[in-house]
Amino acid sequence: MVEDFQQEGLRVIREGKAAVVILAGGQGSRLGFEHPKGMYVMQGLPSGKSIFQILTERFLKSQMIAHGITSLGELHSKVCCKMLVMTSLENHEETVEYFKSNSYFGGD
């Protein structure tokens, strides 16, 4: 039964009928981080990746799995899902610049 749900999820992704919304309006001030929370790198995380990078890479990887491909470059010729990042007036510009300066973590 779990496998049926997984296969259905992969089909929906493959057909581009899913989307991911990242609610990213908050600052990381309670973490002692004066930037958008998604830019935060969790202490002790071996990869040294930010929350935004982890979420973006997982989003891209799920599409690669759904399409049965191993190269991110191959994904550009496939039907893809959308990833939306919802920001606030307070952090919009810094968030946009962060994604741009990191080449959208491979997601264009």
C-alpha positions, -999 to +999 in steps of 0.1 A: +000+000+000+028+024+008+044+016-025+012+025-043+012+059-026+048+064-036+042+055-072+011+078-073+032+107-059+060+101-085+033+101-112+019+134-100+054+149-099+063+134-133+033+151-148+041+184-132+009+184-112+024+192-079+040+223-064+061+232-033+055+263-014+082+275+011+068+299+037+098+320+042+086+353+056+104+351+089+137+363+102+161+341+121+164+366+150+153+340+176+181+319+164+205+348+168+206+351+130+197+385+116+188+373+081+159+353+065+155+321+084+160+300+052+196+312+049+204+297+083+229+268+084+219+245+113+248+240+137+263+205+136+249+198+101+278+181+083+268+194+049+270+231+059+240+237+038+213+264+045+177+255+050+169+270+015+196+248-001+184+216+015+148+222+006+156+232-030+179+202-035+153+178-021+127+194-045+150+189-075+159+154-064+123+143-061+117+153-097+148+135-109+136+104-092+101+107-107+116+111-142+141+083-137+171+105-144+204+110-127+216+143-141+202+177-131+208+188-167+184+162-180+156+177-158+154+208-180+139+189-209+112+173-186+078+185-173+087+200-140+068+211-109+070+246-095+086+257-063+074+290-048+091+309-021+067+332-001+086+360+015+077+391+035+084+428+027+111+426+054+132+398+038+121+397+001+151+414-015+177+395+007+160+362-001+159+369-039+196+379-038+205+348-018+189+325-044+205+344-073+240+344-057+237+307-052+225+300-088+192+289-074+210+258-060+208+243-095+171+249-100+174+280-123 
